[in-house]
Structures are given as C-alpha cells and as structure tokens.
Amino acid sequence: MRNENGKPSGWDRYADLLLRNHVAEKARPWYIRHAKAFLDTMPVEKLSQLTLDDIEGWLRQTSARRKLDAWQFRQMVEAVQLLVVDLAQVPGGKLVDWDWWKLAGEELSQAHPTIAREQSPEELVKGLTGLRFARSSKEFPLLADLARVLRTRHYSIRTEQSYVDWCRRFLAACDGKIPADLGPADVQRFLTNLAVERNVAASTQNLAFNAVAFLFKEVLRRPLDDIDFRRAKRPARLPVVLTRQEIAVVLKELDGVYRLMTELMYGTGMRLMECVRLRVLDVDFGNGLIVVRNAKGGKDRVVPLPQRCREPLEQHLLSVKAQHQEDLASGAGAVFLPDALARKAPNAPREWIWQYVFPSSTLSTDPKSGQVRRHHLHESSLQRKVGAAGRAAGIPKSVNTHALRHSFATHLLEAGYDIRTVQELLGHADVSTTMIYTHVMNRPGVLPVNSPVDELGD
C-alpha cells in the first residue's frame, strides 16, 4: 500500500524493516499485529509524541499478563522496539532497556536450584533421570532414598542434584545389578572408566567418588572401606583476572540492568547466583551494605554497597516497584520464598521487601500448583551479555561473570587490603583459598618481583 503522494505507507516501511532484520516470514504478520496493538493503547496521535513512561508503562502492563509465554513476550517487545526505535526513532524509545525486557524473560526450569527444593525427592529424581535411564524398578526408589537422605542432612540443592545424577550414572553402568550385589569392584570399575575412557577432570572424578561413597555409606549402609582408590590430585589453576582498564571497557559495552549487575559483581565480589538472587531487603542503603544470604556453604555475609552503584540501584528499584504494583493489580505479585517461610507468613510472597532486585521480565506459572510468580532473571542472560561484552571489547581473555569476582579480590590486594579482609568479603572458609589471588598479582608475597631479564643491559 502507498500513500496518495506515492510514497510507501508506514506499515509498508515497517514490513521492509522486518525483512531487513531477517524476521521469519511466518512471524512477520504477528510483529505487525503486536505493533498495531501497541499503538491502539497509546494516548498519542503521533509516534514522535511517545515518552519513556508511555512505552515502559505498556511493557509493564503487558508483562503482568498471566497467559503469555516468554517467547511470545520477547516477540512483542522486539516488534515494539523495531517500531519506535528503528523505524520512528522516538527519543523516549532509545532510553528503554530493551535488552532486559527481551532477554530477562527466560523461565526457570523446575530443576533450577532456586525452586528445585519445591520438588519432592521422587519428583527431583524423575526429572533428572528420565525414563530411558530407569533400567530396573529398584533403581528409582534407591535414588529417591538418596535424595531424601541428602535433603534430611540439609545438603545444598546443587549437591543433591549432582549426587543423584552421578549415582544414576553409576547404577546405569552396572549392567542392571541389584543394589545388594553392588560392591567396591563395581565402584572401582566405574571410576577407572571415568579416568581412562572418559578422560574426565580430577575434580569430576572426585565428585563421582564422593557421590557413590555417600550412597554406599548412608543409604546402603555398606561403607567403601576396602576400595583401592586414591583421590585424583586436582591441579592448581590460576583464575582469570581482568585489569582495571579491561573492566572499564567491558562496562562501556553494557548498559541498563546488565551493566548495573556487572558493576555490582565487580564492586562487591558476589558470585553470579548471589547477585541474581538478591532481594529488596538485602540492600541496606542507610548503612551502605548488601547482605548476601544463604551463600555457598549456607553462610550469610556482608559486603559494602559501592557508591558508584547507589543511585542507579535506587532508580532501578523504583522501576521494579512499579512493575510489582502492576503485578499486584493483575492478581499476581508473588515471589518464591525458601523453606517454610511462605507457610509461616502467607502474605510475605507479595510483600515488596521479599521481591527480587533483578526480576524476570515475565511471569511464570508453576505447572503443578498453578501459582503465578515472578522469579529472578535467569543467570544465563547475564552470562551471555558479559561474554559478548568481552568479545566486543576485544579482550583476549575468557571474560565471564566469575572473572569479575577474581578481579575484585586481586584489585583489593593490590590496593593494600589485608588478605583476611578479602577472605571475609569473598566468604571463603579458608584463607588458603584466598591466597590464590596473590599468585596472579605482580607481587606473590609482599614485595614486587621484577623479572631478571629486565635487568639486562642493551
């Protein structure tokens, strides 16, 4: 269609834009439909009159809709972005954090460590093993018993999943033997196969041994005292550390929520999951602190809130609170709470202080209970953004989220902070773990070490 003056209409140009952006042909009608639906709800006559509040208000309202899959919402967001930014070049549209709206909607699977505790041991085993691994009816109850014992002992959910998976592999490799017939020879054969045939890392072999040993000792009640197995020696690996200049150029490649999260991780030394699981009550602006709860080993610790992040974090939380209010208005607004807290305080899941600081851009529906909640964003989206930023910056290192933690520790030691302080901030149980960062610095001990080749004359 063309206008009276013979020029292509706005929708013709939008269709051409979809073609140039390699949108699949079958998806283009849906993009146009989403764009038209967006315009129908806007209180302005011209696209150029749209403001940041208009666009973000629509995004929040759309995100609060219950019956909307993550991929559908991502498609709607991209359709509107192409309309207001690429086609109309609306100034307010350029201020929207489009990456967060599009990428932060990936749903957490039922096996994700954040919510896996909601599953019974039987459900967890079924989700990890699947029917193709159930070689005998006796394997399933044994693995469920293993999961139940691990949960009773309050092992972390990641350890529970890992141990169940490795014991499933062990049982599958034993050619259908019943548990009563299993012994040290089977374990020895399994571990040897991992080391010789599979060529797994030392840490992987040790993890497999720990899992199987736990199964024999705590579930089968037959400790592996007679097994001839020496733990593989784990080689020392130096961490990837970015320089301050490299951190700066990585941050320049990021913006919005992902830049804020990256700055927080580098500025506090938090682990990836510690950052994405932060809740509103964990950020103490008054005292300038962040409380990291239930970290590795189930411990809490306190880290300083970087001054550089203070104002951006306050502004971000205003946006998150507005989204939470939209959720409440739509009948949602709940968040996952650990352990029995949700039963003790039924209203707590909808309270503001328990919401995630970095929530998903979409709602999730629990397939078992039907409860609608907004989880934290999936950590993989932040991992992809940081990795892409490192590549875009041309840094010849493996730039990832954990390198931010390594860099935090190394730069504090270089600045003269004592190693015990750094140990507390990182949450290390043993100072020997923290000592690894002294080997990355240009001063393994206290004094700088100059290479002797630099002392040679011309």
PyMOL commands that set and color helices and strands:
alter all, ss='L'
color gray80, all
select helices_A, chain A and resi 10-20+25-40+47-49+52-63+70-87+91-95+98-103+116-118+121-129+131-133+139-152+157-172+179-181+184-196+202-219+244-252+256-268+272-276+280-282+296-298+307-329+341-344+348-350+352-354+379-392+401-414+419-426+431-439+452-455
alter helices_A, ss='H'
color red, helices_A
select strands_A, chain A and resi 283-284+289-292+301-304+364-365+372-373
alter strands_A, ss='S'
color yellow, strands_A
deselect
rebuild
show_as cartoon
